Amino acid sequence: MRESGGTTLPQVTLPVSDPAFVRDPYPTLAELRRTAPAVYDPHLNRVVLTRHADIGSVLRDRRFGRSALHRYSRDELGWPLPDPRQATFDAFNSNHLLDSEPPKHTRLRSLVQLAFTPRRVEALQERIEAMLAAQLGTLRGTGSFDLVSAYAEPLPVAVIAELLGVPEAERHHLRPWSAAIVKLYEPTATPQDQDAAERAVQEFSALLRELRAQRRRDPQDDLITALAHASDGGDRLSEQELVDTAILLLNAGHEASVNGLSAGTLALLRRPHLWRTLVQAAGQDGSLPVFRTAIEELLRFDTPLPMFERIVLEPLTLHGADLHPGDRVALLYASGNRDAAAFDRPDEVDLTRQPNPHLTFGLGIHYCLGAPLARLELALSLRALCRALPELRLCDPDEPGQYTGGFVIRGLARLEVTGG
């Protein structure tokens, strides 16, 4: 790390490819918060922040952004040329809302919000509940099953497909496409992951261009139609902007839900008294607020997207180290969400915790646009599971579950349960 006033940040290599760390990163993160809240990871080539206050400060500080190419050239930043093997992926990544900065970000978010409204999200509740009832109906009486593939995965993908207006015959592609795309955000991504992500973006883009053309000719009550016709003073999303927005909604709109529900259920089943508390609440009318509060705590306790990053846009000093435009800062949301300076008893699950200033959906101008949908899906999914399978339990209480191996997007690959 560059020196500042004779001081350098401690160097620590996070074991992001170590299965033991991915399974339980929290002891390592707690030690970093205590001894070295800001470190430089030479493998990631990033400054790493672990404390809630530092992370929140960076998220709100406009000297950091999701992109720097709106201000500087790659030569000025010392960045290498783009890899031609992932040209389509890079084009998607540089154009969508999440990785844009003002004024482009302001324009895109305003147009997307015209279509992705709270009313549209809340209108999905009855449809989500019907999907959940059908799904749970197939699990009753089955004995043991994998909660991830049998319950946590299908609903969020189905909801995004329903929301966007993807035809039934094409929906089976969505989860594999998303899984391939998000692998490229991991520091452990391989050339094979690179090829798979590039194909996935190309194939999904082709489908979305076709659907956009259809909706412009024949509007439907879906998000692709709304995005295709959204207008702000005559300004509209281009074809490429619509495509990139829809891909982003698929990826961001279900990864947190799948991983949040799986990890949250695991946390509850490891604490049977908490599971019984929610089972009792699920039988009461008007119980959804209870589950909304519980979901906030479960997303805090075991964060499904543990690490995001920001790029330095202006020269500044952080924890005594000089940073320059183009330097990258990794924000460990999973660590900030367990910080005792921000949360009482942070390593305990408190289903009634309020306030709950967790970082899971971010802060500032890049606060997650899909957070209301994720919250609704998760609260409804957990309540339905408690109602339908009140005797649910882990097949092996000593087995922590099998994880996918990723840390940037951390989730269970399997979670064997019984009681169906």
N, C-alpha and C positions, 0 to 999 in steps of 0.2 A: 504494500500500500504506500502511496506517496506520503512523505513526511510533512508534518506541520509543527513548526516551532520545536523541532527535535523530538517530537513524539510520533510514534506509529501505533496503529491499532494492533492488538494481539492477533496473531494468525491462528485460526482454527479451521480445520476441514470437517465440515458436517458429513456424517456417514450416510448420505442420502440414498445410497444403493445397498446399505446393510439391512437385510430383512428384519433384524432385531430392532433397529432404530425405527424403521417404518412402522413396525407393529406397535411400538411404544416409545415415541420420541420424547415424552414428557420429562423423565428424569434428566436427560441431557439438556433439555431446554431450561429446566429449572436451575441447573448448575450455571449455565451461561447467563441467565438473568441475574444471578447472585454475584458472579465473579467477573463477567465480561459482557456487559449488555450490548456493546458494539464491537464486532470483530471483523477481520478480513479473511474471507475464505479463498485461498489461492486456486482451489479446484473450480469453484463457481465463478471466480474473478468478480466477487461482489462484496461490498460491505454488508454485514448481516446485523439486523436490529432485532432484539428480543423482548424489549419492555413495552408495555401498553402505551405509555405516554409518548415514547419516542416514535412508535409506529403511527399513532394518531396524529402527531405533529407533522410527520412527513406526508401523510395522506392529505392533509389540509394545506400544505405548503406549495404554492404555485411555482417554486423554484425546482420542483420535481414534477415529472410527467410520465405518461405511459409511452411517449415517443419523443425523440429529439430531432427527427429528420425534417420537421416543419421549420426548424431554426438553423440547422447546420447540415453541411454535406457530410458524407461518410468520410471523406478525406480529413475534414476538419475535426471529426470525432475520433479519427484513428480506427474506424471500423472497417472490416474487410468487405469486399464486394459481395453482393447476395449470391447464394449458391444456386446455379441454374437448375439443379435437380429438384428444387422446391419452389419454382417460380410462382406457380398458382397458389400455393399455400402462403407464400410471402405477400402476394398481392392481396389476398383475403385478409391477412393479418395486419397489413398497413392501412387498410381502408375501413375496417369496421369501427363501430362506436367505441369499443373498449380501449383500443390502441390509438385513438385520435386525441388531439388537443385542440383547444379553442384557436381560431373560430370554427374550425371544421367540426369539432366535437359538439359545440353549442348548436350548430345547424342540424347535425344528424340527430342529436337527442331530441330536439324540438319536433322534428318530423316523425320520428319513431313514436314519441309519446302521444302524438295525435291518433295513432292507430292502436298502440299498446296501452289502453286506458284501464284505470281501476274497474270501471264498469264491465269491460270485456273480461277481465280476470274474474271478478266476483260472479259473473254470469255462468262461469264454468262449474260452480259448486255442485249443482244437481247432477251434471254429467259426470263429474269426478266421482261423486258418491255412487252413481250407478255402475261405473267401471269397477270401483272397489268392491261393491257387493258381488258382481259377477266373478271377479278374480278370487275373492275369499270363498265363494261358493265351491270352487274347484279344490280348495285346500282342506276343507272340513273332512275329517275322517281319513286323511291320507297318512296319518302318523307323522313320521319325520320328513322334513323337506328343507331345501336350501332357501332361506329367506331372501337372499339377494336376487337370485334368478327367478324365483317363483312369485315374489311380491314386490320387492323394492325397485327392481328394474322396469317392469312392464308399464307401470302407470305413468311415470314422468315422460317417457318417450311417447306414449299414447296421447297424453295431454298436449304436448308440444305439436304432435302431428295433427291433432284435432284443432288446435289453436291456429296453426299455420294454414291448414286446409290441404295437407298432403293426402292424396288418395290412398284408400285402404291397401291397394295392391302394391304400393311403393313403400309402405311404412316399415317393412322388415329390414330395409336398408339403413334406417336412421341410427340405430344403436351401434352397429359396426362402423358406420361412417364416423360417428362422434368419437368412438373409442380410438379409432386410428388417428384422428386429427389431434386429440388432446395429448396423445403420447409424445408429440413433438415439443410439448412445453416442458418435458422432463429433462433434467441435465444428463440423464442416462440414456437418452434416445439414441438409437442405432441407425445406420444407413437403411436397414430394412424398414424401420419405423418411418424414416423420411419418405421412402417410396410409397408406403401405404397411406401416409397422410396426404401426399400429393394426389394420389388416385382418388382418395375419398373426397377431397375438395373439388376436383374436376367433375366427378360423377354427381355429387350433390348440386354443384353449380348448374350443370346441364339440366337436371330435373327442375330446379327453381326457375331457370330462364323459361322453360316450357310452361310452367305453371303461371308465371307472371304474364306471359303472352295470353294465356287462356283467360285469366281473370280480368285483363284489360278489355277483352272482347265480351266476356260473360261474367260479370261480377257475382261473387258469392259472399256469404256472411262468414268470412274468415280473415285471418291476419294478412295473408298475402294480398288479398283484394284491398284491404285497408291500407297496407303499405304502398301498393301500386297506385292508389288514388289519393294518398295523403298529400295535402298541399298547404303551404304556409306562405301567403302572399304571392302565390304563383310558383313558388319553389317546390320541386318534387324530388324524391329519391330517384337517382339514375338506376338503370337495370343492375349495374354492378353493385351499387350501394344496397339495393334491396336484397340481392343475392347474399352479400356479406353479412347483412343484418340478420337474415333468416338462419344462416349457418351459425352465427354467434348465439342466437336464441336457442338453437338446438343444443349446442355444447354447454353454454352457461345455464340454460334453462332446465337441464336435467341432471348434470353431473353432481351438483350440490344436493339435489333431492335424493338421488339414489344413495350416495355415500352418507348423507346426513341421516336418512331413515335407517339404514343398516347399522351404522355405528351407534345411533341413538338407541335403537332397540337392544343392541348388545349391552350398552351401559345399563339399561333398565333391567334386563334379564339377569345381569350380574348382581343386581340389587333387588331381589324379589319383593321387598316391602314397597319399593317405589312402583314396580309393575302393578302390584295389587292396588295401590293408591289410584293409579290411572284407570285400572279396570273398574273400580268402584265409581269413579267420576264419569266414565264412559256411559254408564247406565242412566245418567241423569239428563233431563232435558236442558238445553242451553249450556252444554258442557264444552262447547268449542273454545271459549276463552281460556279455559283451564289448559287445553291442549296447545293453544297458541303460546301461552306462557311456558309450558313444558318444552316446546320445540326450541324456543329461544335459548333455554338452558342447555339442551342437548347439543345444539349447534355451537355453543360456547365451549362446552366440556370436551368435545372431541371434534375438532374443526375439520370439515371435509375438504377444504382447500387451504392447506396450512401455510403456503408461501406464495406471496405475490411480490412484484418488484416495481420500483420506480427508477426513472433515469434522471440524472442530474442535468438541469437546464442552464444553471448559472454557477459560477465559481462560489463555493461556500465551504465553511468548516463544520464538520460534524464529529462530535466527541473528540476534538483535538486533531482531527485529520483533515487535510485539504482535499476537497473533491472538485472535480472539473467536469465541464459538460461532456456527457457521454458515459460517465461512470455510472455503475448500476448499484442499486441498494435493494437487498432482499429483505422483505418485511415478513417476519415469522408470526403470522396471525395466530397460529396454534400456541405460540409462546405467550403473546400478549393476552390471549384469552384465559391464561392460567396465572396471570400476574397478581400477586397478593396486594399490590398497591392499587389495583383497580377493582378487585373482587374479594369479598370476605369468604374465607374457606374455599379457595379456588379449585382445590383438588377434590371437592365434594360435589355431588349432584344435588342441587336445590331446585326442585320443580316449581317453586313459588318465587324464585329470585326476581326481585324488582327493586330498583331499575337493573337492567342487564346491558351495560354498554359494550357488548361484544363486538369484535371487529370482523365477523364472518362475512358480512356483505360489503365491507369496505366503508370508506368515509369520503366526504368531499364530492367533487364534481363527478367522480367515477363510481359513486355509490351504485350498487347493483340495480339495474333497471327491472330485473326479473324477481327481485326480493319478495314483492307481494304474492306472486304466483307460487314461488317456492314455499313460502310460509303457509299459504292455503293448502297446497298439496300435502305438505308434511303433517299439518294438524289433522286434516281429514284422514290421511292414511294411518296415522298412529291411533286415532280414535276408533276407526273401523277395525283395526287389528285387535285392539283391546276388547271391543264388543264381540267380535266373531270368534276369537280364540283366547278366551280369558285364562286358560290353563297353559298357555305357551311357556316353554322353558328351553334352555340350551340342552342339546343332546349330551354334550360333554362340558360341564361347568369349568373344567380346567383348561379347555381349549380356547385360546383368545380369538379364534377366527383366522381365516386365511386372507392375507392382503394381496392386492394386485401387484405390489412392488413399486408403485409410483409414490413420490412424496409431494410434489407440487399439487397433484390431484390424488389424494390419498383415500382409498376405499377398500372395503372388504370384497374379496373375490368370491368367498363362500361363507355362509353362516348357517350351520346345521341346527335346526330347532325341531322340537316335537310338541305335541299337545294339540295337533289339528284334529 
